[in-house]
Amino acid sequence: MAREALESGLIEPAAAMATRLRGEVASLDAVYREATHGLADAELLYARLQREGFQSYEADAAMRDARRSIREGKYARGVDHVDRVLRAFARPANAREAHARALDETRTRALLLQGNGFGFFPEIQEIISRAEREFQRGNLLESSEDLRIATVLLDRLGHGPRTNG
């Protein structure tokens, strides 16, 4: 249409149409890149999380929806689906961060109680070490169980030896 307007001598309307079209193409290109690059990044991150044992129906569905939207040329909708994927990843990432903090706090607490002369303290240290190893391997469930045991034992140590009286 811009070319026809230009050939008809309507230079200003033709230039306005061409400028508008250039802006729309640039905008579409930006959304396309955001969708395709975001999806590629999400797929890489999901593959890494899956190697660590993470599975998410929501992430699978959102990636499938993002691929379909991009294939259909609905790039803005694809970006929305990529955002859904990332939100699905945030929950386990937050859980992992919280668990890592709990491991650090438990290790610190154990170090503070270390010199109190409790006979089974080496066993507590081994349980904490095992929890850390399992966490590094991506076995969050096993790590959580060991951390829970260590916490209960440390709570008993924190109360000191019991006396009858």
C-alpha positions, -999 to +999 in steps of 0.1 A: +000+000+000+029+024+008+044+016-026+011+023-044+007+056-025+043+065-034+037+057-071+005+078-070+026+108-057+013+106-022+047+109-006+038+119+029+011+092+035+035+066+019+063+077+042+040+075+072+029+040+063+065+029+057+076+043+091+047+027+109+054-006+092+091-004+101+081+002+138+057-027+138+083-050+122+109-039+149+084-045+176+074-079+163+111-088+159+118-079+196+088-100+208+099-129+185+134-128+199+122-126+235+099-156+230+125-178+211+155-169+232+134-172+264+122-206+254+157-218+245+170-206+279+141-222+297+147-255+279+184-255+289+175-247+325+148-273+326+172-300+313+197-291+341+169-292+367+157-326+354+192-340+358+189-329+394+156-348+397+131-319+392+100-327+372+071-303+367+038-309+348+033-272+348+067-265+332+061-292+306+027-279+297+039-243+296+069-252+273+046-271+250+022-241+249+051-217+242+064-239+213+029-240+198+024-202+202+057-195+186+051-219+157+017-202+151+033-167+151+017-157+184+050-145+199+036-124+227+015-154+239+048-174+236+065-150+260+036-154+285+041-192+284+078-188+289+070-167+319+048-196+332+078-220+327+100-197+348+075-194+375+073-232+377+111-233+381+110-206+409+093-228+434+119-256+435+147-230+432+134-213+462+131-246+480+167-255+472+179-221+484+160-225+516+173-260+521+209-248+515+205-221+541+191-246+566+221-269+559+245-239+566+226-230+598+226-265+610+263-269+603+270-236+622+248-247+651+267-280+653+300-262+654+288-241+683+278-271+703+309-292+693+329-286+725+302-296+749+315-332+754+286-351+740+296-387+731+274-390+700+285-357+684+306-373+656+274-392+645+256-359+642+284-344+621+283-375+599+245-371+594+250-334+585+278-343+561+256-370+545+228-344+541+252-320+524+264-348+500+228-358+491+220-321+485+250-317+462+238-348+443+204-333+439+187-357+463+167-331+482+143-356+498+172-377+513+190-346+523+159-332+540+154-364+560+190-364+572+188-327+581+156-333+601+174-361+621+204-338+627+181-310+638+163-332+663+196-345+677+210-310+680+179-299+698+185-326+724+221-315+727+211-279+731+190-288+762+221-303+778+224-335+797+193-345+816+196-351+853+172-369+877+162-348+905 
